[in-house]
Structures are given as C-alpha cells and as structure tokens.
Amino acid sequence: MKEDEFPPAEMSQPETAKPVIIHAEHCIGCNTCVDVCPQDVFLPNPSAGEPPVVAYPQECWHDGVCVEQCPSQGAIELKHPLMQRVRWKRKETGEHFRL
C-alpha cells in the first residue's frame, strides 16, 4: 500500500460489496463456478486458465454452490452478510463465538 493512498484500496469497498473472493493462487481456471452459479455472478476470464471475473457481486445469494462445486480447495471464499452469520454465547463463561 502506498503511504499517500487514502482510503487504502483494500478498504474502499464495504464487505457486503465483496461476498465472493477468488484466491488466484489456488484457482485452476476451470470455470466450474461460472457454470454452477444460479445468479451468474461470475464471468469466464478472457485469458484461458485464469480465475473467473466476479462481475455481479451484488447478485450473490450466498448459497455456497460455487464453493461446494469448486475442485480446488480454498480457491473461493464466501463471505456471508453479517446478519446471516452464526453467533452464540456460552452461558457458563460468557464467551462469544462467531463463524
């Protein structure tokens, strides 16, 4: 990150604007996620073997089909909206847990 860059590029969009993150170092460019996504969030990359483009992130239903069907473990990360995340509190200790 450049010191004169404000706001930092990684903070420029809220988390809800990026529900799906593709990790290029794990992605094999098979485009399975493009084929299985019911909302067409992804577009195939014009360069063969490259990760697909997350073209319409606001259309994501957070159903996880892309993560489940991906043959490369860890290539796709799905971030659920805050209100859909699981949270609980242990009564004995007061510890909070969140997935």
C-alpha positions in Angstrom: 0.0 0.0 0.0 1.2 3.5 -0.8 1.5 5.8 2.1 -0.2 8.6 0.3 -3.1 6.4 -0.8 -6.3 7.2 1.2 -8.5 5.4 1.8 -6.5 2.2 1.3 -7.6 0.2 -1.7 -8.5 -2.9 0.4 -10.8 -0.7 2.5 -12.5 1.1 -0.3 -15.5 -1.2 -0.6 -17.6 -2.5 2.2 -17.5 -6.2 3.0 -21.0 -6.7 1.6 -19.8 -5.4 -1.8 -17.4 -8.4 -2.0 -19.4 -11.5 -1.0 -17.2 -13.8 -3.1 -13.4 -13.7 -3.2 -11.4 -15.8 -5.6 -7.9 -16.6 -4.5 -5.9 -16.7 -7.7 -3.1 -18.7 -6.2 -5.5 -21.7 -5.6 -7.8 -21.2 -8.6 -7.1 -23.6 -11.6 -9.3 -21.6 -14.0 -11.7 -24.4 -14.7 -14.8 -22.1 -14.6 -16.9 -24.6 -12.7 -18.1 -21.7 -10.5 -19.2 -19.9 -13.7 -21.3 -22.9 -14.7 -22.9 -23.7 -11.4 -23.8 -20.2 -10.1 -27.6 -19.8 -10.3 -27.3 -16.0 -10.4 -24.4 -15.6 -12.9 -22.2 -13.7 -10.5 -19.1 -14.8 -12.4 -17.9 -14.3 -16.0 -15.3 -16.5 -17.6 -11.9 -14.8 -17.8 -10.9 -14.0 -21.4 -7.5 -15.4 -20.7 -7.6 -19.2 -20.6 -6.6 -20.8 -17.3 -7.1 -17.6 -15.3 -9.6 -17.1 -12.5 -13.1 -16.0 -13.5 -14.2 -12.4 -13.0 -16.6 -11.6 -10.2 -18.8 -9.4 -12.4 -22.0 -9.0 -10.4 -21.2 -9.4 -6.7 -24.4 -7.7 -5.6 -26.5 -10.5 -7.2 -24.9 -13.2 -5.0 -27.4 -15.3 -3.0 -24.7 -16.6 -0.6 -25.8 -20.2 -1.3 -22.3 -21.5 -1.5 -22.8 -23.6 -4.6 -19.6 -22.2 -6.1 -17.6 -23.1 -3.0 -19.1 -26.7 -2.9 -18.5 -27.5 -6.5 -15.0 -26.0 -6.9 -12.5 -28.7 -7.4 -9.7 -26.6 -6.0 -9.8 -26.4 -2.2 -9.6 -22.8 -0.9 -9.9 -21.1 -4.3 -13.3 -19.4 -3.5 -14.1 -17.7 -0.2 -17.7 -16.8 0.5 -18.4 -14.0 3.0 -22.0 -14.2 4.4 -23.7 -10.9 5.3 -23.4 -10.0 9.0 -27.0 -10.8 9.8 -26.6 -14.4 8.4 -23.5 -15.3 10.4 -23.9 -17.8 13.2 -23.2 -16.4 16.7 -23.6 -17.9 20.2 -22.6 -17.2 23.8 -21.5 -19.8 26.3 -23.6 -19.2 29.5 -21.0 -20.5 31.9 -18.1 -18.3 30.8 -19.8 -15.6 28.8 -17.5 -16.3 25.8 -18.8 -15.2 22.4 -18.3 -17.3 19.3 -18.9 -16.4 15.7 -18.4 -18.3 12.5 
